[in-house]
Amino acid sequence: MKYIFQVRIKEGHTAEEYADAWVKASKIIQRAPGARGTELHRKMGDDKTLIAIASWDSKNQRDAMEGQHNAKVAEIIRSAAPFCEITPLGEFEDPEWVVLPPND
């Protein structure tokens, strides 16, 4: 499954500031069972809007990670709060099947 959220960088701050905190928190979160990686993307034409995608084996595993308070992750998130607004976009299932073009 995918957990997706949007990050809006506040005036006077940069995406790089958020990315630094995001990498620190992601390194810790990705140690949790079921974590399959994270991606951070900058919106084309708008360097103040980012989208983050966290991949998990299951919603239950992500929920279990969220249910276990990690003081270090909480501190990292608090440190980023002054320079961004985070909007969860939701939890999405992996596709049941994917069609890829042939490698001709």
C-alpha angles and dihedrals in degrees: 000000000000128000109201130188138169123230120202114196114220123233113278093030136086138226087241090064090056093042090057092056092041093055092049093050093042092054089059097040092049090065089070119104111268097020110139103179144287137245131197119199132187116222113247110253093008116075091181095065123072135174122211124201122192117189122209136177089234144354089244091060092048090048090050091053091049090050093058109076113225111193093200093053091046090053092049091051091048090051091056096046097087094060104039147037117221121206118186110223094189148254118301131193120235110252115268089227138004126210114210126185115251119261098245 
